[in-house]
Structure formats: C-alpha cells, structure tokens
Amino acid sequence: MSRAQRRAEGGERFRYASGIAAEGPGLVCHGTDVSVPVGKAIGARYPRDRATGCAAGGLRGLFWVEIDRVPAVDPEAAPNS
C-alpha cells in the first residue's frame, strides 16, 4: 500500500521531527572556514555542492519519522496460547 493510499484512507499516523544541528566533524566540510585542500576535494567530487557555510549550532537538517497508528490489543481479550 502506498503512502498516498494510507493517507487517503484516513488512517492516523504519529509524526515526529527533530532538527539536526551543525557541529564538530560536519563543519570540516560544511562550515564557514573550509580549508583549501578540503574545498578542492569537495569541488572535484561534488561539483554542484552548495552545502557549505553552516555555523556551529545552526540547523543543518531534519530527522522526520512517520509511524502508522496500530490499534492497541487488549491482553484480556486475546486468545490464550
């Protein structure tokens, strides 16, 4: 079943989002002070890359999770095994 089909059926979903802060190791390549050798290596491998200029603590991305709501099961009503 596709995502669009689930939504069209009106099913409930849990959604959670959390920001990803730029920090430490990520700033070596994505920060405001990228060294010349690193900048050249990025340019050679990713010529259209624009993911630079990030500052420590700045928003770098977003984690997003969606989970279909599953009805709770009443243990008292479940058949004995």
N, C-alpha and C positions, 0 to 999 in steps of 0.2 A: 504494500500500500504506500503510495507516495505521500510526501509531506502535505501537498495540496489537498489530497483526498482526506487525510486525517482532519485537517482544519475545516474542510467543507462539511464534514460530519458533525462538527461542533464539539469534538472531544476536548476535555480540559487538559491543559499542559502546565507543568511547572517550568518557569523560566528564571534563570539566574545569570547575572552579568557581573563581572569584576574587572576593573581596569588593570592594565599591566604597566607598571612604572618603569621608565628607563633607568638603568643603574649599572654600575661597575663594568663588567665584561662587555655588555652590549654597547656601551658608549665608545669602546675602542673603534668600532666600525660605524656606529650610527650617531656618534656625538658631534659636538661643535668643533672639536680640536682633533680631527683625524690626521694621523701622521702621513707624510708624503708616500712612504712605501705602501702603507695600508690603502691609501686613496688610489694609488696606481693599480694595486691588485684588485680592488673592488671595481674600478673602471674597466679593467681587462676582462673580468669575469661577468660583470653585470653592467654593461654599457648604458643601460637606461635606468639604472638605480637612482632613486631620489630619496631613499630612506636615511637621510643624514640630517644633522642639525638638532638632534634631540638633546635636551638638557636633563641632568640628573633629577629624578623625581617627576619628570614630565610624563604625560600619557603617551605610551608607545603603542598600545593595542588594547584588545579587549578579549577576555575569555567569555564565551557565551555557551550556556548549556540549556537544552530543552529536553524534558522528560515527559512522556505520556503519563497521565494520571491513571493509575490502576486501582480499581475498587478494592477496598480493604476486605480481607477474608475473616469472617467470624470463626475463631477456632472451635467454638462450641457447636457451630452448625456444620463443620467439616466432618466428612465420614471418617469413622475410625479405621486405622490401617492394621 
